[in-house]
Amino acid sequence: MIQDADVDALLAGRHSDPFSRLGLHADDAGKLWVRVLLPGADAVVLHDAASGRQIVELAHRRGGFFEAAVPRRKHRFDYRLAVRWSGGGEGVYADPYNYYPQLGDDELQALAEGRHPRPYLSLGAHVVQHGDISGVRFAVWAPNARRVSVVGSFNNWDGRRHAMRLRHVAGVWEIFVPHAALGDLYKFEIISGSGALLPLKADPYARRAQLRPDNASIVAALPEPTPLPRQRERANRRESAISVYEVHAGSWRRGADGGFMTWDELAAQLPAYAADLGFTHLQLMPVSEHPFDGSWGYQTLGLYAPSARFGPPEGFGRFVKACHDQGLGLLLDWVPAHFPVDAFGLAEFDGTHLYEYADPKEGFHRDWNTLIYNFGRTEVRQFLVGNALYWVERWGVDGLRVDAVASMLYRDYSRPEGQWIPNARGGRENLEAISLLREMNERVGEVEGAITVAEESTSFPGVSAPTYAGGLGFHYKWNMGWMNDTLRYMAEDPINRRWHHDKMTFGLIYAFSENFMLPISHDEVVHGKGSMLAKMPGDPNDPNLWQKFANLRAYYGFMWGHPGKKLLFMGQEFAQGHEWRQDESLPWGLLHDERHAGVQRLVRDLNRLYRDRPELHRLDSESGGFEWISAHDAEHSIFAWVRRDGSGRMVIVVCNMTPVPREGYVLGVPDGVTAWREALNTDSVYYGGSNLGNGMAAAGLPVQDRPAHGRRLSITLTLPPLATVFLVPI
């Protein structure tokens, strides 16, 4: 019999090593004893698992602690426990303390040394089979805890029932819980090194979680590896047309009851809609589990779990397939920069600053009141890099748009003097975060066809350069400077635009320093910034808002003709009037208005032209794909340029950013073409415009031997008011 002090510690949930006492053990004389802790049990009988025969009834010492000497046995054997419960009911169970350690030494060593790129295969909850017993293996990293138990629907949330085994080499606690199953709720009960009982913690590696406000983890199947369809590798290359439709899954459309649509309901509508409009990719704002709807998913505490807002995680897999079936790529917004402070989450996970930097000058984000991951800690790096691989390899998404990269790169990001800690070299760069991002991009880059996109707003060099060339290794970078400059220009009254001409041309100075994506994202249509339509100037007394719609159409033409991949947030494709509202559906009724329907038709045709004409996308990231014709006509607010594909084909783009038509405008053109014709005109009546232009006649616009814009040849054309025109050779 064990000492009373051991029994007291077990009953109090404070024993330092319950595996050394519970289960089957030999005493100093070699006699086998079996001991179990089953609070709420009235009687426990030991049975031989092979024969089913009763061996001995265990004595109940107190509080649910039972023990007995095992007669006529000298060696370990498999057994079952027949239990009668005080509340009624009986059952036969395998004993979790009769199982050997679950994780191999090599596996643990790899975790400890940062050599485990897919830690989710070891940590978290995994359904496993031991002989004829199915159950769940739980494992959690909590190196500074005094005791960790898994609690859940399978043990009445009693932390004494399944106290875990500490594997010291990696600071990982583990246990096999027989008879636990898919769908069971669970959390971890942790006693810190100082002896404090912490709030119950959700599993950082949980693949499913309860719908807020509940926050328990749910045992879920590990998705099977899902490789990208073969055609996605070509579609994601930088020489391909990439036009992204950014979506907040909770407010694109709402269900019939006004709530969230399920993944299957979204799969039935969203991919087909985006494909019909000619977009090449969908990008979802964060869909990993998060406690607060108002964070839009950017404050996540369930990086491995598709949000329960849209139903079980299996539905997400069907949504991914629906996107690929429509020929769309799928990008996920991914947030490795920070996490919220909710007590059930990662904050002070084992009673110490485990996942976050300890010093608030490093570990607290002043803008968002969130905590910052400790990017230098081996296990945290594995958690994040493994998560990136998890979404790409297990769910088959095309890639990740990485949020708030600038906040990761700089230790003084949004911090006043004296409130940040320099790096080991005395500089402001976060060397650990830079190293993490490079490692993540290298790992994701090993998956054929997968891509990463950086939301990075500074001039940090080489964001989309390969890591072997000293870059961060992203495939694309959002061009935030282009977005800010051009939207400021468009907000100006056309009469004043001549004084701001450089805002539209400055971006071409650095346009080929990165693989840029031109983003009109959710961030531009919230927090009082107004919708894209609302940003545009126009006569407030005009009930038809002619200038506003014309400005927006002209800007979209400018954007699609400009070098760089494209991204447009939902609702802006049909000129939504008000700002985005995260708690309601898009105002789809606007499409009954021809002005809004016309903008939607324009976006469809811009995407079609962009995809069909290699000149507009093949050299998006190379200077050889762009050539100014007129960059300095500030007086008339006219811009004109040539796009090339590297094999001799050309498209001319001309923008008139005033409401004054320019008839008889002489435009210099490249040699080698005898006539040009309009391929698209944003002023077409089909798009809601005034229908001024140059028609689509077969004869087109003949080239004349008349110098203009420093060229020996030219054409004479009509430039519609507030419009962009695309010209192609005949």
Summary of the structure (lengths in Angstrom):
residues: 730
radius of gyration: 31.4
end to end distance: 96.5
largest distance: 110.3
contacts: 2491
relative contact order: 0.07
helix: 27%
strand: 27%
